[in-house]
Structures are given as structure tokens and as C-alpha cells.
Amino acid sequence: TCAQVLLTLDNLANRSQYLNARNTFTELLAYGVIPIVNENDTVAVQELRFGDNDTLSAQVAALVQADWLFLLTDVDCLYTGGER
């Protein structure tokens, strides 16, 4: 089972919203639910945006006190050989 979680930078900058988000993730994970996280673009104004999903994922990893954060990419020209 999975659940969509939409966040803005303000959700993590405001202490009460931060705690609510952390509690939500804690409960989702306790129930075995995989959170699918994305920035809430519909309400995030320019100055409150994460800017990219790498930054968002790092913030969420810190929020849930993750042991690991893996960032994977498939960007053209990043690799020069057969590393894929």
C-alpha cells in the first residue's frame, strides 16, 4: 500500500507543521505504507519552493531520521562508460 504525501518548504520550516509531517510519516511507516512524496506545487509560492526533488528527499530523510538516502539518476552524459 502507498500514500501520496504533498509537502511545501513551509511545512518543514514551521515547527508544528514539521511535527505533524513527522508524525504522519511515523504512522504511515508503522502501518507498512510506502509514502510517495512530492512538492505541493499547487500551493507552493516561488520563495517557498524546494526547487528540486533531491532537496525535498534530503529534507524528508532528515525528517524521518533515515539511515540512508540514495539519489539515482539517468542523466545523459553523466557516465562515460558502461556503468549503467
Buried (B, 14 or more C-beta within 10 A) or exposed (E): EEBEBBBBBBBBEEEEBBEEBBEBBEEBEEEEBEBEBEBBEEEBEEEBBBEEEEEBBBBBBEBBEEEEEEEEEEEEEEEEEEEE
